[in-house]
Amino acid sequence: MSINYPEFKPLAHLPTPFRLLERLTDEFDGPRIWIKCDDQTGCSLTGNKVRKLEFLVAEAISENADVLVTCGGLQSNHCRATAIAAAQHGLQSHLILRGDFESYKEGNLLLDYLVGAKCSFYSSREYLERLQDIFTEVSRDYQSSGKACYLMPTGGSNATGMWGYIRASEELRADFVQNNIEPEYVVVSTGSGGTQAGLTLGFHLLKQATQVVGVAACDNKRYFSSKIQSDVAEWCEKYAAGDQGVLGHEGLNIETWDDYIGPGYAKSYPELLEFIRWMARLEGVILDPVYSGKAFYGLVSQLRKGRFKDCKDIVFVHTGGIYGLFPFAKSLVTESH
Ligand SMILES: *Cc1c(COP(=O)(O)O)cnc(C)c1O
């Protein structure tokens, strides 16, 4: 089927590179491992959020918004990408951040400040309990000075943002055709679920029989199953006139692994850091400890167990996260490494 996209603003450098990881493949008696480099959607404006923002920013502009408002952790890649995309379109940005400003004025937060994002900080507890109220208060403040806000949820994961990864699934299919492969699995990090949702729905719409696996950076399987189903239902409501028939009888096949989170969201563990160093040296692939590192570590752990022995091709989608790497400098590079 051909997909009718809503309007979008070009922000990402597309298509992103797609290549075979030869040395990694040689490590295992198993499938070929390919990488889709969405860490190369751009330099400062980089990672998976850029694809979602193409659609979100277009919608904000069509609604005559002045300020993009979104939320996340202090080192949120999504907040940084939103702040830069806003600056590139002459919009303001306001970031609702979980954490204390004094702790990391570096990485993503440094870039947020450079492009003039207005940041407000909340303790984890207040953020968890009052996030919706904070959004309301922030937008009311702008309203009272005559400015309209466009509100985006965590990770830009809603029906609009999902288009970014529906479009990416078409791009991936073109990569498959060009390389003459039919991968059994595409593995990707999942956090707010929009990337996993977009790819899962995209392949479904394209009748591409590749299973998407989301490797959780937080939460658990059950959470992602219901989050993705509700995002997809919202998408059907908004773009398919509520017709869930586009999903067919069997619905979507949502697969999530939640065994590689370690001690918690954005918390690393020694095997993960060792793996990040190993991949950087083996393939020149730079992963981050919050998302892409945990996801790729999950894939490689499964390969080591022989899980994909009978598969021919597996694709890892690198979602970026480079600026989230810098706050881990002390634990990643020590004298003995
Ligand atoms: C946000 C993010 C993810 C997770 O994507 P979601 O769409 O939020 O699930 C994965 N990797 C990186 C680097 C991210 O910034």
The ligand as an ORCA input file, in Angstrom:
! r2SCAN-3c Opt
* xyz 0 1
  C      14.332      8.472     23.225
  C      15.387      7.521     22.838
  C      15.103      6.166     22.622
  C      13.746      5.583     22.849
  O      12.841      5.976     21.859
  P      11.292      6.061     22.223
  O      10.651      6.420     20.958
  O      11.177      7.111     23.281
  O      10.885      4.734     22.740
  C      16.122      5.328     22.226
  N      17.356      5.792     22.051
  C      17.691      7.091     22.249
  C      19.093      7.499     22.068
  C      16.709      7.998     22.644
  O      17.038      9.277     22.841
*
